[in-house]
Amino acid sequence: MRDRVLHNSVRAALPPDERIMHVAHMWSRHRFMLPYAAVAFAAMVAFAIAVGVEQWGGRVGLGLAAAAVAAMAATEYRVLVLTTEGLVLFRSGKTRQKATELLERLPKSANVRPVGSNLVITDWSVGEKVYSVMKRHQNAMVAISQR
């Protein structure tokens, strides 16, 4: 279902004669994402104390929610698409894997290569930036890198 939503959102943004070959959803975190999240956590815990939240569980829960929002705000979500015309980079929604805006058509010389991996995520260099990609999009990224 998720892949169909992603594919349909890309299809709607491309010209009708351009065929989609591979689609991959990816993200990149801001280098200060962890400090942002830590500051948001601490600020929300302090705020919860100031307004009278008495249970530490409630204070910590509010702090974790603020940290999650800060982490999400410091993350860029992208969709990389290989079409018959070349590579296309889209902005993606923060809460749903859906292409929302065509950002750029990458040059044919754009370098797409893996730079790191673990059991769940592979990091890929796309042009000048490094993005993380879930393993379920790994086959698409490999095909894109071999274009």
DRENTORKOL-3810 file (N, C-alpha, C; in nm, 4 decimals):
REM DRENTORKOL-3810
@n.u->0.0819; n.v->-0.1193; n.w->0.0000; ca.u->0.0000; ca.v->0.0000; ca.w->0.0000; c.u->0.0871; c.v->0.1269; c.w->0.0000
@n.u->0.1893; n.v->0.1288; n.w->0.0908; ca.u->0.2771; ca.v->0.2460; ca.w->0.0976; c.u->0.3474; c.v->0.2709; c.w->-0.0345
@n.u->0.3958; n.v->0.1624; n.w->-0.0951; ca.u->0.4663; ca.v->0.1782; ca.w->-0.2226; c.u->0.3736; c.v->0.2288; c.w->-0.3326
@n.u->0.2486; n.v->0.1873; n.w->-0.3302; ca.u->0.1529; ca.v->0.2339; ca.w->-0.4306; c.u->0.1250; c.v->0.3832; c.w->-0.4125
@n.u->0.1102; n.v->0.4279; n.w->-0.2881; ca.u->0.0891; ca.v->0.5706; ca.w->-0.2612; c.u->0.2093; c.v->0.6508; c.w->-0.3086
@n.u->0.3297; n.v->0.6020; n.w->-0.2788; ca.u->0.4521; ca.v->0.6702; ca.w->-0.3208; c.u->0.4608; c.v->0.6756; c.w->-0.4734
@n.u->0.4381; n.v->0.5628; n.w->-0.5382; ca.u->0.4452; ca.v->0.5564; ca.w->-0.6840; c.u->0.3406; c.v->0.6479; c.w->-0.7482
@n.u->0.2185; n.v->0.6478; n.w->-0.6981; ca.u->0.1123; ca.v->0.7325; ca.w->-0.7543; c.u->0.1421; c.v->0.8809; c.w->-0.7362
@n.u->0.2035; n.v->0.9175; n.w->-0.6245; ca.u->0.2363; ca.v->1.0587; ca.w->-0.6027; c.u->0.3460; c.v->1.1048; c.w->-0.6982
@n.u->0.4402; n.v->1.0172; n.w->-0.7278; ca.u->0.5449; ca.v->1.0494; ca.w->-0.8252; c.u->0.4844; c.v->1.0585; c.w->-0.9649
@n.u->0.4003; n.v->0.9622; n.w->-0.9983; ca.u->0.3365; ca.v->0.9584; ca.w->-1.1305; c.u->0.2588; c.v->1.0882; c.w->-1.1569
@n.u->0.1908; n.v->1.1396; n.w->-1.0554; ca.u->0.1104; ca.v->1.2614; ca.w->-1.0711; c.u->0.1970; c.v->1.3845; c.w->-1.0976
@n.u->0.3217; n.v->1.3823; n.w->-1.0547; ca.u->0.4092; ca.v->1.4996; ca.w->-1.0683; c.u->0.4932; c.v->1.4983; c.w->-1.1953
@n.u->0.4947; n.v->1.3875; n.w->-1.2651; ca.u->0.5766; ca.v->1.3760; ca.w->-1.3856; c.u->0.4910; c.v->1.3927; c.w->-1.5113
@n.u->0.5540; n.v->1.4299; n.w->-1.6218; ca.u->0.4802; ca.v->1.4368; ca.w->-1.7488; c.u->0.4262; c.v->1.2985; c.w->-1.7867
@n.u->0.3143; n.v->1.2929; n.w->-1.8575; ca.u->0.2524; ca.v->1.1637; ca.w->-1.8885; c.u->0.3393; c.v->1.0699; c.w->-1.9730
@n.u->0.4295; n.v->1.1239; n.w->-2.0527; ca.u->0.5118; ca.v->1.0392; ca.w->-2.1389; c.u->0.6398; c.v->0.9897; c.w->-2.0713
@n.u->0.6660; n.v->1.0318; n.w->-1.9499; ca.u->0.7865; ca.v->0.9900; ca.w->-1.8769; c.u->0.7535; c.v->0.8660; c.w->-1.7932
@n.u->0.8264; n.v->0.7579; n.w->-1.8162; ca.u->0.7992; ca.v->0.6319; ca.w->-1.7487; c.u->0.8864; c.v->0.6181; c.w->-1.6235
@n.u->0.8257; n.v->0.5727; n.w->-1.5151; ca.u->0.8969; ca.v->0.5503; ca.w->-1.3887; c.u->0.9582; c.v->0.4107; c.w->-1.3918
@n.u->1.0872; n.v->0.4047; n.w->-1.3600; ca.u->1.1563; ca.v->0.2753; ca.w->-1.3575; c.u->1.1798; c.v->0.2274; c.w->-1.2139
@n.u->1.2285; n.v->0.3166; n.w->-1.1257; ca.u->1.2555; ca.v->0.2797; ca.w->-0.9864; c.u->1.2278; c.v->0.3994; c.w->-0.8966
@n.u->1.1761; n.v->0.3718; n.w->-0.7761; ca.u->1.1442; ca.v->0.4759; ca.w->-0.6782; c.u->1.2000; c.v->0.4338; c.w->-0.5432
@n.u->1.2669; n.v->0.5275; n.w->-0.4743; ca.u->1.3215; ca.v->0.4993; ca.w->-0.3413; c.u->1.2943; c.v->0.6176; c.w->-0.2490
@n.u->1.2489; n.v->0.5873; n.w->-0.1290; ca.u->1.2253; ca.v->0.6896; ca.w->-0.0265; c.u->1.3482; c.v->0.6957; c.w->0.0632
@n.u->1.3932; n.v->0.8161; n.w->0.0979; ca.u->1.5149; ca.v->0.8320; ca.w->0.1777; c.u->1.5050; c.v->0.9565; c.w->0.2653
@n.u->1.5963; n.v->0.9691; n.w->0.3584; ca.u->1.5970; ca.v->1.0853; ca.w->0.4469; c.u->1.7390; c.v->1.1213; c.w->0.4858
@n.u->1.7524; n.v->1.2446; n.w->0.5305; ca.u->1.8809; ca.v->1.2954; ca.w->0.5776; c.u->1.8552; c.v->1.3781; c.w->0.7028
@n.u->1.9280; n.v->1.3495; n.w->0.8063; ca.u->1.9119; ca.v->1.4238; ca.w->0.9318; c.u->2.0096; c.v->1.5402; c.w->0.9366
@n.u->1.9638; n.v->1.6523; n.w->0.9916; ca.u->2.0498; ca.v->1.7685; ca.w->1.0122; c.u->2.1605; c.v->1.7282; c.w->1.1092
@n.u->2.2791; n.v->1.7820; n.w->1.0918; ca.u->2.3920; ca.v->1.7399; ca.w->1.1762; c.u->2.3720; c.v->1.7762; c.w->1.3229
@n.u->2.2855; n.v->1.8727; n.w->1.3528; ca.u->2.2573; ca.v->1.9100; ca.w->1.4915; c.u->2.1242; c.v->1.8545; c.w->1.5409
@n.u->2.0744; n.v->1.7488; n.w->1.4776; ca.u->1.9453; ca.v->1.6930; ca.w->1.5163; c.u->1.9453; c.v->1.6451; c.w->1.6616
@n.u->2.0479; n.v->1.5754; n.w->1.7048; ca.u->2.0504; ca.v->1.5263; ca.w->1.8431; c.u->2.0548; c.v->1.6400; c.w->1.9453
@n.u->2.1382; n.v->1.7424; n.w->1.9274; ca.u->2.1320; ca.v->1.8539; ca.w->2.0219; c.u->1.9958; c.v->1.9246; c.w->2.0213
@n.u->1.9342; n.v->1.9413; n.w->1.9035; ca.u->1.8004; ca.v->2.0027; ca.w->1.8969; c.u->1.7013; c.v->1.9213; c.w->1.9799
@n.u->1.7049; n.v->1.7898; n.w->1.9616; ca.u->1.6113; ca.v->1.7034; ca.w->2.0335; c.u->1.6378; c.v->1.7074; c.w->2.1837
@n.u->1.7645; n.v->1.7114; n.w->2.2236; ca.u->1.7978; ca.v->1.7162; ca.w->2.3663; c.u->1.7511; c.v->1.8473; c.w->2.4294
@n.u->1.7702; n.v->1.9578; n.w->2.3585; ca.u->1.7253; ca.v->2.0880; ca.w->2.4095; c.u->1.5729; c.v->2.0911; c.w->2.4184
@n.u->1.5045; n.v->2.0369; n.w->2.3184; ca.u->1.3581; ca.v->2.0329; ca.w->2.3210; c.u->1.3096; c.v->1.9478; c.w->2.4386
@n.u->1.3759; n.v->1.8346; n.w->2.4618; ca.u->1.3407; ca.v->1.7487; ca.w->2.5749; c.u->1.3555; c.v->1.8241; c.w->2.7066
@n.u->1.4729; n.v->1.8843; n.w->2.7278; ca.u->1.4992; ca.v->1.9559; ca.w->2.8530; c.u->1.4034; c.v->2.0738; c.w->2.8720
@n.u->1.3778; n.v->2.1475; n.w->2.7643; ca.u->1.2875; ca.v->2.2630; ca.w->2.7739; c.u->1.1461; c.v->2.2184; c.w->2.8094
@n.u->1.1002; n.v->2.1094; n.w->2.7514; ca.u->0.9641; ca.v->2.0634; ca.w->2.7808; c.u->0.9538; c.v->2.0080; c.w->2.9221
@n.u->1.0565; n.v->1.9390; n.w->2.9694; ca.u->1.0549; ca.v->1.8904; ca.w->3.1080; c.u->1.0516; c.v->2.0095; c.w->3.2026
@n.u->1.1332; n.v->2.1122; n.w->3.1761; ca.u->1.1333; ca.v->2.2325; ca.w->3.2609; c.u->0.9971; c.v->2.3010; c.w->3.2559
@n.u->0.9382; n.v->2.3084; n.w->3.1384; ca.u->0.8061; ca.v->2.3696; ca.w->3.1240; c.u->0.7011; c.v->2.2895; c.w->3.2017
@n.u->0.7086; n.v->2.1567; n.w->3.1924; ca.u->0.6127; ca.v->2.0717; ca.w->3.2644; c.u->0.6249; c.v->2.0919; c.w->3.4150
@n.u->0.7467; n.v->2.1057; n.w->3.4628; ca.u->0.7667; ca.v->2.1322; ca.w->3.6060; c.u->0.7083; c.v->2.2681; c.w->3.6429
@n.u->0.7330; n.v->2.3676; n.w->3.5580; ca.u->0.6856; ca.v->2.5039; ca.w->3.5856; c.u->0.5338; c.v->2.5136; c.w->3.5886
@n.u->0.4663; n.v->2.4356; n.w->3.5046; ca.u->0.3194; ca.v->2.4445; ca.w->3.5019; c.u->0.2532; c.v->2.3487; c.w->3.5995
@n.u->0.3334; n.v->2.2712; n.w->3.6722; ca.u->0.2789; ca.v->2.1901; ca.w->3.7792; c.u->0.2513; c.v->2.0444; c.w->3.7483
@n.u->0.3103; n.v->1.9890; n.w->3.6452; ca.u->0.2965; ca.v->1.8447; ca.w->3.6217; c.u->0.3775; c.v->1.7757; c.w->3.7302
@n.u->0.3109; n.v->1.6960; n.w->3.8136; ca.u->0.3768; ca.v->1.6427; ca.w->3.9328; c.u->0.4418; c.v->1.5069; c.w->3.9124
@n.u->0.3916; n.v->1.4266; n.w->3.8236; ca.u->0.4464; ca.v->1.2929; ca.w->3.8016; c.u->0.5657; c.v->1.2989; c.w->3.7061
@n.u->0.6746; n.v->1.2325; n.w->3.7448; ca.u->0.7917; ca.v->1.2319; ca.w->3.6578; c.u->0.7628; c.v->1.1592; c.w->3.5263
@n.u->0.6768; n.v->1.0618; n.w->3.5299; ca.u->0.6393; ca.v->0.9920; ca.w->3.4069; c.u->0.5755; c.v->1.0877; c.w->3.3066
@n.u->0.4900; n.v->1.1761; n.w->3.3552; ca.u->0.4271; ca.v->1.2761; ca.w->3.2682; c.u->0.5282; c.v->1.3763; c.w->3.2155
@n.u->0.6195; n.v->1.4198; n.w->3.3001; ca.u->0.7236; ca.v->1.5148; ca.w->3.2578; c.u->0.8118; c.v->1.4539; c.w->3.1491
@n.u->0.8556; n.v->1.3303; n.w->3.1747; ca.u->0.9418; ca.v->1.2629; ca.w->3.0774; c.u->0.8652; c.v->1.2353; c.w->2.9477
@n.u->0.7392; n.v->1.1960; n.w->2.9582; ca.u->0.6577; ca.v->1.1713; ca.w->2.8392; c.u->0.6432; c.v->1.2957; c.w->2.7533
@n.u->0.6174; n.v->1.4094; n.w->2.8161; ca.u->0.6088; ca.v->1.5350; ca.w->2.7412; c.u->0.7440; c.v->1.5712; c.w->2.6798
@n.u->0.8514; n.v->1.5477; n.w->2.7546; ca.u->0.9849; ca.v->1.5747; ca.w->2.7016; c.u->1.0174; c.v->1.4873; c.w->2.5811
@n.u->0.9802; n.v->1.3603; n.w->2.5870; ca.u->1.0042; ca.v->1.2710; ca.w->2.4738; c.u->0.9221; c.v->1.3120; c.w->2.3514
@n.u->0.8000; n.v->1.3561; n.w->2.3744; ca.u->0.7176; ca.v->1.4030; ca.w->2.2616; c.u->0.7816; c.v->1.5255; c.w->2.1960
@n.u->0.8314; n.v->1.6188; n.w->2.2782; ca.u->0.8975; ca.v->1.7378; ca.w->2.2226; c.u->1.0246; c.v->1.6997; c.w->2.1476
@n.u->1.1000; n.v->1.6031; n.w->2.2003; ca.u->1.2218; ca.v->1.5576; ca.w->2.1325; c.u->1.1885; c.v->1.4925; c.w->1.9985
@n.u->1.0817; n.v->1.4157; n.w->1.9940; ca.u->1.0414; ca.v->1.3510; ca.w->1.8685; c.u->1.0019; c.v->1.4545; c.w->1.7636
@n.u->0.9291; n.v->1.5569; n.w->1.8052; ca.u->0.8896; ca.v->1.6633; ca.w->1.7117; c.u->1.0133; c.v->1.7374; c.w->1.6616
@n.u->1.1076; n.v->1.7660; n.w->1.7497; ca.u->1.2312; ca.v->1.8351; ca.w->1.7091; c.u->1.3119; c.v->1.7496; c.w->1.6117
@n.u->1.3206; n.v->1.6205; n.w->1.6376; ca.u->1.3944; ca.v->1.5311; ca.w->1.5480; c.u->1.3279; c.v->1.5242; c.w->1.4115
@n.u->1.1971; n.v->1.5196; n.w->1.4089; ca.u->1.1248; ca.v->1.5145; ca.w->1.2821; c.u->1.1428; c.v->1.6452; c.w->1.2041
@n.u->1.1430; n.v->1.7555; n.w->1.2737; ca.u->1.1611; ca.v->1.8849; ca.w->1.2073; c.u->1.3020; c.v->1.9008; c.w->1.1520
@n.u->1.3981; n.v->1.8306; n.w->1.2093; ca.u->1.5375; ca.v->1.8417; ca.w->1.1649; c.u->1.5746; c.v->1.7333; c.w->1.0634
@n.u->1.4739; n.v->1.6696; n.w->1.0044; ca.u->1.4969; ca.v->1.5635; ca.w->0.9076; c.u->1.4375; c.v->1.6025; c.w->0.7732
@n.u->1.5153; n.v->1.5847; n.w->0.6672; ca.u->1.4671; ca.v->1.6092; ca.w->0.5306; c.u->1.4294; c.v->1.4752; c.w->0.4691
@n.u->1.3082; n.v->1.4654; n.w->0.4173; ca.u->1.2630; ca.v->1.3437; ca.w->0.3521; c.u->1.2606; c.v->1.3672; c.w->0.2018
@n.u->1.3149; n.v->1.2715; n.w->0.1256; ca.u->1.3251; ca.v->1.2841; ca.w->-0.0192; c.u->1.2821; c.v->1.1553; c.w->-0.0875
@n.u->1.2462; n.v->1.1677; n.w->-0.2147; ca.u->1.2158; ca.v->1.0537; ca.w->-0.2992; c.u->1.3069; c.v->1.0642; c.w->-0.4212
@n.u->1.3828; n.v->0.9598; n.w->-0.4474; ca.u->1.4693; ca.v->0.9547; ca.w->-0.5641; c.u->1.4045; c.v->0.8623; c.w->-0.6662
@n.u->1.3910; n.v->0.9121; n.w->-0.7889; ca.u->1.3205; ca.v->0.8380; ca.w->-0.8927; c.u->1.4095; c.v->0.8272; c.w->-1.0161
@n.u->1.4192; n.v->0.7064; n.w->-1.0698; ca.u->1.4836; ca.v->0.6862; ca.w->-1.1984; c.u->1.3729; c.v->0.6732; c.w->-1.3023
@n.u->1.3731; n.v->0.7633; n.w->-1.3992; ca.u->1.2733; ca.v->0.7606; ca.w->-1.5062; c.u->1.3448; c.v->0.7396; c.w->-1.6391
@n.u->1.2670; n.v->0.7327; n.w->-1.7440; ca.u->1.3260; ca.v->0.7197; ca.w->-1.8774; c.u->1.4050; c.v->0.8439; c.w->-1.9153
@n.u->1.3820; n.v->0.9552; n.w->-1.8456; ca.u->1.4526; ca.v->1.0806; ca.w->-1.8735; c.u->1.5716; c.v->1.1049; c.w->-1.7808
@n.u->1.5893; n.v->1.0224; n.w->-1.6773; ca.u->1.7005; ca.v->1.0395; ca.w->-1.5852; c.u->1.6568; c.v->1.0380; c.w->-1.4394
@n.u->1.7423; n.v->1.0907; n.w->-1.3519; ca.u->1.7138; ca.v->1.0940; ca.w->-1.2080; c.u->1.6363; c.v->1.2196; c.w->-1.1703
@n.u->1.5344; n.v->1.2005; n.w->-1.0858; ca.u->1.4528; ca.v->1.3116; ca.w->-1.0381; c.u->1.4475; c.v->1.3038; c.w->-0.8861
@n.u->1.4663; n.v->1.4177; n.w->-0.8195; ca.u->1.4616; ca.v->1.4242; ca.w->-0.6739; c.u->1.3377; c.v->1.5023; c.w->-0.6320
@n.u->1.2570; n.v->1.4413; n.w->-0.5444; ca.u->1.1349; ca.v->1.5024; ca.w->-0.4931; c.u->1.1474; c.v->1.5256; c.w->-0.3429
@n.u->1.0769; n.v->1.6265; n.w->-0.2937; ca.u->1.0562; ca.v->1.6423; ca.w->-0.1489; c.u->0.9478; c.v->1.5419; c.w->-0.1111
@n.u->0.9564; n.v->1.4887; n.w->0.0089; ca.u->0.8571; ca.v->1.3923; ca.w->0.0558; c.u->0.7903; c.v->1.4450; c.w->0.1816
@n.u->0.6718; n.v->1.3960; n.w->0.2071; ca.u->0.6005; ca.v->1.4330; ca.w->0.3282; c.u->0.6715; c.v->1.3822; c.w->0.4524
@n.u->0.6524; n.v->1.4503; n.w->0.5641; ca.u->0.7186; ca.v->1.4111; ca.w->0.6887; c.u->0.6479; c.v->1.2950; c.w->0.7578
@n.u->0.5185; n.v->1.2818; n.w->0.7386; ca.u->0.4456; ca.v->1.1767; ca.w->0.8081; c.u->0.3997; c.v->1.0651; c.w->0.7159
@n.u->0.4107; n.v->1.0856; n.w->0.5855; ca.u->0.3673; ca.v->0.9845; ca.w->0.4903; c.u->0.4652; c.v->0.9789; c.w->0.3743
@n.u->0.4966; n.v->0.8592; n.w->0.3298; ca.u->0.5892; ca.v->0.8446; ca.w->0.2180; c.u->0.5152; c.v->0.8798; c.w->0.0893
@n.u->0.5253; n.v->1.0077; n.w->0.0547; ca.u->0.4535; ca.v->1.0595; ca.w->-0.0604; c.u->0.5334; c.v->1.1756; c.w->-0.1182
@n.u->0.5557; n.v->1.1752; n.w->-0.2493; ca.u->0.6270; ca.v->1.2852; ca.w->-0.3140; c.u->0.5363; c.v->1.4077; c.w->-0.3150
@n.u->0.5887; n.v->1.5196; n.w->-0.2651; ca.u->0.5062; ca.v->1.6401; ca.w->-0.2555; c.u->0.5496; c.v->1.7518; c.w->-0.3489
@n.u->0.6767; n.v->1.7515; n.w->-0.3900; ca.u->0.7261; ca.v->1.8604; ca.w->-0.4746; c.u->0.8499; c.v->1.8146; c.w->-0.5514
@n.u->0.8522; n.v->1.8408; n.w->-0.6802; ca.u->0.9704; ca.v->1.8098; ca.w->-0.7609; c.u->1.0766; c.v->1.9148; c.w->-0.7286
@n.u->1.1909; n.v->1.8696; n.w->-0.6768; ca.u->1.2979; ca.v->1.9622; ca.w->-0.6393; c.u->1.3948; c.v->1.9866; c.w->-0.7535
@n.u->1.4425; n.v->1.8782; n.w->-0.8156; ca.u->1.5390; ca.v->1.8959; ca.w->-0.9243; c.u->1.5545; c.v->1.7677; c.w->-1.0039
@n.u->1.5986; n.v->1.7870; n.w->-1.1254; ca.u->1.6409; ca.v->1.6759; ca.w->-1.2100; c.u->1.7929; c.v->1.6704; c.w->-1.1991
@n.u->1.8417; n.v->1.5580; n.w->-1.1498; ca.u->1.9854; ca.v->1.5448; ca.w->-1.1280; c.u->2.0568; c.v->1.5207; c.w->-1.2609
@n.u->2.1790; n.v->1.5695; n.w->-1.2741; ca.u->2.2540; ca.v->1.5470; ca.w->-1.3984; c.u->2.2862; c.v->1.3988; c.w->-1.4167
@n.u->2.3084; n.v->1.3609; n.w->-1.5402; ca.u->2.3418; ca.v->1.2204; ca.w->-1.5705; c.u->2.4689; c.v->1.1769; c.w->-1.4995
@n.u->2.5548; n.v->1.2726; n.w->-1.4675; ca.u->2.6809; ca.v->1.2409; ca.w->-1.4003; c.u->2.6666; c.v->1.2306; c.w->-1.2484
@n.u->2.5469; n.v->1.2477; n.w->-1.1951; ca.u->2.5269; ca.v->1.2428; ca.w->-1.0495; c.u->2.5710; c.v->1.1073; c.w->-0.9960
@n.u->2.6521; n.v->1.1122; n.w->-0.8928; ca.u->2.7070; ca.v->0.9915; ca.w->-0.8322; c.u->2.6087; c.v->0.9362; c.w->-0.7296
@n.u->2.5675; n.v->0.8107; n.w->-0.7462; ca.u->2.4808; ca.v->0.7421; ca.w->-0.6502; c.u->2.5534; c.v->0.6146; c.w->-0.6098
@n.u->2.5946; n.v->0.6091; n.w->-0.4801; ca.u->2.6711; ca.v->0.4931; ca.w->-0.4354; c.u->2.6487; c.v->0.4701; c.w->-0.2859
@n.u->2.6568; n.v->0.3437; n.w->-0.2416; ca.u->2.6415; ca.v->0.3158; ca.w->-0.0986; c.u->2.7656; c.v->0.3603; c.w->-0.0221
@n.u->2.7445; n.v->0.4108; n.w->0.1000; ca.u->2.8579; ca.v->0.4540; ca.w->0.1821; c.u->2.8586; c.v->0.3899; c.w->0.3210
@n.u->2.7549; n.v->0.3172; n.w->0.3561; ca.u->2.7496; ca.v->0.2516; ca.w->0.4862; c.u->2.6233; c.v->0.1701; c.w->0.4985
@n.u->2.6209; n.v->0.0763; n.w->0.5951; ca.u->2.5048; ca.v->-0.0108; ca.w->0.6070; c.u->2.4970; c.v->-0.0711; c.w->0.7466
@n.u->2.3754; n.v->-0.1062; n.w->0.7864; ca.u->2.3535; ca.v->-0.1887; ca.w->0.9041; c.u->2.2398; c.v->-0.2852; c.w->0.8713
@n.u->2.1795; n.v->-0.3491; n.w->0.9686; ca.u->2.0764; ca.v->-0.4489; ca.w->0.9401; c.u->1.9490; c.v->-0.3900; c.w->0.8810
@n.u->1.9203; n.v->-0.2646; n.w->0.9078; ca.u->1.7928; ca.v->-0.2055; ca.w->0.8687; c.u->1.8068; c.v->-0.0952; c.w->0.7643
@n.u->1.9172; n.v->-0.0218; n.w->0.7673; ca.u->1.9330; ca.v->0.0990; ca.w->0.6859; c.u->2.0650; c.v->0.0950; c.w->0.6097
@n.u->2.0630; n.v->0.1480; n.w->0.4886; ca.u->2.1860; ca.v->0.1692; ca.w->0.4125; c.u->2.1988; c.v->0.3177; c.w->0.3844
@n.u->2.3178; n.v->0.3717; n.w->0.4032; ca.u->2.3440; ca.v->0.5117; ca.w->0.3701; c.u->2.3948; c.v->0.5181; c.w->0.2270
@n.u->2.3377; n.v->0.6121; n.w->0.1504; ca.u->2.3729; ca.v->0.6292; ca.w->0.0100; c.u->2.4149; c.v->0.7726; c.w->-0.0145
@n.u->2.5213; n.v->0.7880; n.w->-0.0902; ca.u->2.5635; ca.v->0.9199; ca.w->-0.1353; c.u->2.4908; c.v->0.9472; c.w->-0.2669
@n.u->2.4152; n.v->1.0555; n.w->-0.2689; ca.u->2.3431; ca.v->1.0975; ca.w->-0.3899; c.u->2.3918; c.v->1.2383; c.w->-0.4203
@n.u->2.4746; n.v->1.2509; n.w->-0.5224; ca.u->2.5364; ca.v->1.3795; ca.w->-0.5512; c.u->2.6304; c.v->1.4164; c.w->-0.4390
@n.u->2.6023; n.v->1.5275; n.w->-0.3733; ca.u->2.6880; ca.v->1.5772; ca.w->-0.2652; c.u->2.6352; c.v->1.5428; c.w->-0.1256
@n.u->2.5201; n.v->1.4779; n.w->-0.1151; ca.u->2.4564; ca.v->1.4568; ca.w->0.0137; c.u->2.4427; c.v->1.3074; c.w->0.0441
@n.u->2.4437; n.v->1.2730; n.w->0.1718; ca.u->2.4262; ca.v->1.1343; ca.w->0.2140; c.u->2.2855; c.v->1.1189; c.w->0.2706
@n.u->2.2162; n.v->1.0165; n.w->0.2225; ca.u->2.0794; ca.v->0.9871; ca.w->0.2661; c.u->2.0748; c.v->0.8458; c.w->0.3225
@n.u->1.9830; n.v->0.8242; n.w->0.4159; ca.u->1.9579; ca.v->0.6915; ca.w->0.4701; c.u->1.8376; c.v->0.6320; c.w->0.3975
@n.u->1.8455; n.v->0.5023; n.w->0.3698; ca.u->1.7407; ca.v->0.4339; ca.w->0.2945; c.u->1.7088; c.v->0.3030; c.w->0.3653
@n.u->1.5798; n.v->0.2753; n.w->0.3855; ca.u->1.5387; ca.v->0.1482; ca.w->0.4440; c.u->1.5742; c.v->0.0345; c.w->0.3486
@n.u->1.5994; n.v->-0.0834; n.w->0.4038; ca.u->1.6382; ca.v->-0.1986; ca.w->0.3223; c.u->1.5307; c.v->-0.2355; c.w->0.2200
@n.u->1.4043; n.v->-0.2037; n.w->0.2463; ca.u->1.3001; ca.v->-0.2389; ca.w->0.1499; c.u->1.3123; c.v->-0.1604; c.w->0.0199
@n.u->1.3867; n.v->-0.0492; n.w->0.0211; ca.u->1.4125; ca.v->0.0276; ca.w->-0.1008; c.u->1.5521; c.v->0.0007; c.w->-0.1563
@n.u->1.6203; n.v->-0.0973; n.w->-0.0988; ca.u->1.7572; ca.v->-0.1276; ca.w->-0.1383; c.u->1.7686; c.v->-0.1688; c.w->-0.2850
@n.u->1.6792; n.v->-0.2544; n.w->-0.3326; ca.u->1.6860; ca.v->-0.2988; ca.w->-0.4727; c.u->1.6707; c.v->-0.1820; c.w->-0.5682
@n.u->1.5819; n.v->-0.0891; n.w->-0.5363; ca.u->1.5639; ca.v->0.0284; ca.w->-0.6219; c.u->1.6897; c.v->0.1131; c.w->-0.6231
@n.u->1.7533; n.v->0.1319; n.w->-0.5076; ca.u->1.8748; ca.v->0.2124; ca.w->-0.5018; c.u->1.9898; c.v->0.1463; c.w->-0.5790
@n.u->2.0003; n.v->0.0158; n.w->-0.5700; ca.u->2.1039; ca.v->-0.0554; ca.w->-0.6455; c.u->2.0808; c.v->-0.0368; c.w->-0.7946
@n.u->1.9565; n.v->-0.0515; n.w->-0.8389; ca.u->1.9242; ca.v->-0.0323; ca.w->-0.9814; c.u->1.9519; c.v->0.1109; c.w->-1.0258
@n.u->1.9199; n.v->0.2063; n.w->-0.9395; ca.u->1.9459; ca.v->0.3473; ca.w->-0.9719; c.u->2.0959; c.v->0.3725; c.w->-0.9836
@n.u->2.1734; n.v->0.3137; n.w->-0.8932; ca.u->2.3191; ca.v->0.3355; ca.w->-0.8951; c.u->2.3842; c.v->0.2711; c.w->-1.0173
@n.u->2.3206; n.v->0.1712; n.w->-1.0747; ca.u->2.3768; ca.v->0.1012; ca.w->-1.1902; c.u->2.3215; c.v->0.1517; c.w->-1.3240
@n.u->2.2482; n.v->0.2602; n.w->-1.3228; ca.u->2.1846; ca.v->0.3126; ca.w->-1.4447; c.u->2.2821; c.v->0.3397; c.w->-1.5555
END
